[in-house]
């Protein structure tokens, strides 16, 4: 993710990649996707990443993560 990109655009690209992986019968767990997304966010989301990791809420689904990040983005 770059500094000019918004969460909605980032997750749109992510969804395209995930659909391609699922089309090839690649199974990816939501918790792995959430972990990878949290690692690739820009520094402006650092406090949100820490809060999610500290609450050990990495079992959230991708849609919940997207909604949470969009709320914090505004």
C-alpha positions, 0 to 999 in steps of 0.5 A: 500500500502506498501513501496516496492509496485509500483502503477501498482501492487497496482491498479491491486489488486484494480481492482480485488477487484472492479471487485468482488464488481461489480460482486456482484451488489455493486455500488461504485462511482469513487469519493469514490474509489479515496478518499480511494486510496488517504488515503492508499498511502505511505508517498512518495505520500503525496505531490501529495495527498495534490495537488489533494485534494487542487485542489478539483479534487476528481471527477477524475476517477480511471484511471486518478488517476492511470496515475497521480500517475504513472507519479509522481512515475517515 
